[in-house]
Amino acid sequence: MEIGMRASTLRAALGQATGARVRVERTAPGIVRLIAAAPTEIDRWPEVLEVIQAGRTWGSMDATGEVRVWTEVEEP
């Protein structure tokens, strides 16, 4: 999947902040969601929050038994 510069920059930042692989999903036309496993190290959280809050919407989920953080950005 090809993603724009802003999404790719945010993807790299999220991967670095969480220390985890980032999954990319297109949730709607023009919307890219970046999802990564939440870190267990508390000292990583300030950077993680800074990165995910840079998106237009963000949050977390644990439906799979593993807490994940996500952020969405608009991409053409």
Sequence and secondary structure as in RCSB ss.txt:
>XXXX:A:sequence
MEIGMRASTLRAALGQATGARVRVERTAPGIVRLIAAAPTEIDRWPEVLEVIQAGRTWGSMDATGEVRVWTEVEE
P
>XXXX:A:secstr
    HHHHHHHHHHHHHHTS EEEEEEETTEEEEEEE  S GGGHHHHHHHHTTSSEEEEE TTSS EEEEEEE 
 
